[in-house]
Amino acid sequence: MSDEASDTDASSPAGGNARPYSVSELAFALKRTLEDAYGFVRLRGELSKVTHHSNGHVYLTLKDDRAAIDGVVWKGQVRGLSIRPEQGLEVIVTGKITTYPQGSRYQIVIETMEAAGVGALLAQLEKLKARLAAEGLFAPERKKPLPAMPSVVGVITSPTGAVIRDILHRIRDRWPCHVIVWPVVVQGDAAPGQVCAAIRGFCGLDPAGPVPRPDVLIVARGGGSVEDLWPFNDETLARTVAECPIPLISAVGHETDTTLIDFVSDRRAPTPTAAAEIATPVLAELKGLVGDYGARMHRCGGRMVEDRRSRVAHADRALKRVPDLVELAGQRFDIVSGRLGAGLARNAAAHERDLVRVASRLSPLLLQRPQRVQADRLEALSARLGPCMDRRLERLSERLEALSKLYASADPDRPLKRGFARVTRADGSLVREGAGLASGEAVSIKFGDDVTREAVIDGAGGSPSPRPAPKPKPKSEAPLQGDLF
């Protein structure tokens, strides 16, 4: 009875023996319980309230017709998702159930996400296709023409399987050229990234490098289900194909299969074999065409020669005989040459008569009279010009003498002849006052004999120091005078 009583007291509200939980302890205990019990959960539902946060996380809600659960995809998992979370998309997700202690609610941390069915995949593809079409990636004017005769063909496909063998066999039969194969996987999550890397790798090749840059690219894969071909509906791959500077042919699946890169590529082929046929011409057909052109050219040349020959024959019949033309011209030449001698004689006689008529009027007096007039005029001008020149020379001589005297009076070296000296500084400026010279300053002194001496100013200026008295000249000894006493 005592044990039952004690239990009753402990469980009663009035019992104070039970340790109270803190709110945090209870919240995290529930969190651990849910994560242990539901560490791996696979859910199917419709996405709603999808929010792509600026930090890279994705917050969403999974719902069906009777319930809803919040979900989150951390930034590190978003890049690994096979599809992009969008509003209204039905998906199957895997993850673990946990709680959000600050809000007292539970949620699922999503690790993988896939579309729930083909219909959902196609709906997502249609939305992406409409967005890319609005950006102009499907416009016909941006598609590049294929080269008529490529020398290098680049193939992006799986190195195993029938696709690469069919392409190589078809190119070898039609147009033997250099084929470069870039091996990639063509199915699974890694396929879009490898195909993008292959396209960028081909575009980055140096045309003059050891590995030549292809003139045309072929992205090929065999047929399969929608899920198998889904990597070629990747948005990043579509944009890479659209930005590729090399003409690209998409050959993914069979003729009835359509993927996103078919719309952005420069040319779509129904099959990989058809892609090889589109990319290359037929060498035998080109040889036959060249031969046909050669035969047509020879036939045209022959017809042209025959036409010219017929025209020459018709012209020959219309023209006179050559001897007739030469004989007529010879006859005209004989007539003219016979008349030429008499005509020259008459012309010479006429010029002789004109010369005699003019010569009778010419005499030496006609030339001497103007010569005498010009000599008289020259003599008169000389008589008038002589005195004028003498007076002008006299005035100029006087002026030159006055200028010479003025020059001599203004000569700066003239005072030097009278015992003065000119002092200049090192920069060539003239020293006008002794007070302006500093102690230790170098000067130049020029004397009247054109000798220049260098000097250094000593002392701080002031009254000049007394000049030492000149030494008396030694007197010449006079002859001794005798003493009178």
Rosetta blueprint (number, residue, H / E / L):
1 M L
2 S H
3 D H
4 E H
5 A H
6 S H
7 D H
8 T H
9 D H
10 A H
11 S H
12 S L
13 P L
14 A L
15 G L
16 G L
17 N L
18 A L
19 R L
20 P L
21 Y L
22 S L
23 V H
24 S H
25 E H
26 L H
27 A H
28 F H
29 A H
30 L H
31 K H
32 R H
33 T H
34 L H
35 E H
36 D H
37 A H
38 Y L
39 G L
40 F L
41 V E
42 R E
43 L E
44 R E
45 G E
46 E E
47 L E
48 S E
49 K E
50 V E
51 T E
52 H E
53 H L
54 S L
55 N L
56 G L
57 H L
58 V E
59 Y E
60 L E
61 T E
62 L E
63 K E
64 D L
65 D L
66 R L
67 A L
68 A E
69 I E
70 D E
71 G E
72 V E
73 V E
74 W L
75 K H
76 G H
77 Q H
78 V H
79 R L
80 G L
81 L L
82 S L
83 I L
84 R L
85 P L
86 E L
87 Q L
88 G L
89 L L
90 E E
91 V E
92 I E
93 V E
94 T E
95 G E
96 K E
97 I E
98 T E
99 T E
100 Y E
101 P L
102 Q L
103 G L
104 S L
105 R E
106 Y E
107 Q E
108 I E
109 V E
110 I E
111 E E
112 T E
113 M E
114 E E
115 A E
116 A L
117 G L
118 V H
119 G H
120 A H
121 L H
122 L H
123 A H
124 Q H
125 L H
126 E H
127 K H
128 L H
129 K H
130 A H
131 R H
132 L H
133 A H
134 A H
135 E L
136 G L
137 L L
138 F L
139 A L
140 P H
141 E H
142 R H
143 K L
144 K L
145 P L
146 L L
147 P L
148 A L
149 M L
150 P L
151 S L
152 V E
153 V E
154 G E
155 V E
156 I E
157 T E
158 S L
159 P L
160 T L
161 G L
162 A H
163 V H
164 I H
165 R H
166 D H
167 I H
168 L H
169 H H
170 R H
171 I H
172 R H
173 D H
174 R H
175 W L
176 P L
177 C L
178 H E
179 V E
180 I E
181 V E
182 W E
183 P E
184 V L
185 V L
186 V L
187 Q L
188 G L
189 D L
190 A L
191 A H
192 P H
193 G H
194 Q H
195 V H
196 C H
197 A H
198 A H
199 I H
200 R H
201 G H
202 F H
203 C H
204 G L
205 L L
206 D L
207 P L
208 A L
209 G L
210 P L
211 V L
212 P L
213 R L
214 P L
215 D L
216 V E
217 L E
218 I E
219 V E
220 A E
221 R E
222 G L
223 G L
224 G L
225 S L
226 V H
227 E H
228 D H
229 L H
230 W H
231 P H
232 F H
233 N H
234 D L
235 E H
236 T H
237 L H
238 A H
239 R H
240 T H
241 V H
242 A H
243 E H
244 C L
245 P L
246 I L
247 P L
248 L E
249 I E
250 S E
251 A E
252 V E
253 G L
254 H L
255 E L
256 T L
257 D L
258 T L
259 T L
260 L H
261 I H
262 D H
263 F H
264 V H
265 S L
266 D L
267 R E
268 R E
269 A L
270 P L
271 T L
272 P H
273 T H
274 A H
275 A H
276 A H
277 E H
278 I H
279 A H
280 T L
281 P L
282 V L
283 L H
284 A H
285 E H
286 L H
287 K H
288 G H
289 L H
290 V H
291 G H
292 D H
293 Y H
294 G H
295 A H
296 R H
297 M H
298 H H
299 R H
300 C H
301 G H
302 G H
303 R H
304 M H
305 V H
306 E H
307 D H
308 R H
309 R H
310 S H
311 R H
312 V H
313 A H
314 H H
315 A H
316 D H
317 R H
318 A H
319 L L
320 K L
321 R L
322 V H
323 P H
324 D H
325 L H
326 V H
327 E H
328 L H
329 A H
330 G H
331 Q H
332 R H
333 F H
334 D H
335 I H
336 V H
337 S H
338 G H
339 R H
340 L H
341 G H
342 A H
343 G H
344 L H
345 A H
346 R H
347 N H
348 A H
349 A H
350 A H
351 H H
352 E H
353 R H
354 D H
355 L H
356 V H
357 R H
358 V H
359 A H
360 S L
361 R L
362 L L
363 S L
364 P H
365 L H
366 L H
367 L H
368 Q H
369 R H
370 P H
371 Q H
372 R H
373 V H
374 Q H
375 A H
376 D H
377 R H
378 L H
379 E H
380 A H
381 L H
382 S H
383 A H
384 R H
385 L H
386 G H
387 P H
388 C H
389 M H
390 D H
391 R H
392 R H
393 L H
394 E H
395 R H
396 L H
397 S H
398 E H
399 R H
400 L H
401 E H
402 A H
403 L H
404 S H
405 K H
406 L H
407 Y H
408 A H
409 S H
410 A L
411 D L
412 P L
413 D L
414 R L
415 P H
416 L H
417 K H
418 R H
419 G L
420 F L
421 A L
422 R E
423 V E
424 T E
425 R E
426 A L
427 D L
428 G L
429 S L
430 L E
431 V L
432 R L
433 E L
434 G H
435 A H
436 G H
437 L L
438 A L
439 S L
440 G L
441 E L
442 A E
443 V E
444 S E
445 I E
446 K E
447 F L
448 G L
449 D L
450 D L
451 V L
452 T E
453 R E
454 E E
455 A E
456 V E
457 I L
458 D L
459 G L
460 A L
461 G L
462 G L
463 S L
464 P L
465 S L
466 P L
467 R L
468 P L
469 A L
470 P L
471 K L
472 P L
473 K L
474 P L
475 K L
476 S L
477 E L
478 A L
479 P L
480 L L
481 Q L
482 G L
483 D L
484 L L
485 F L
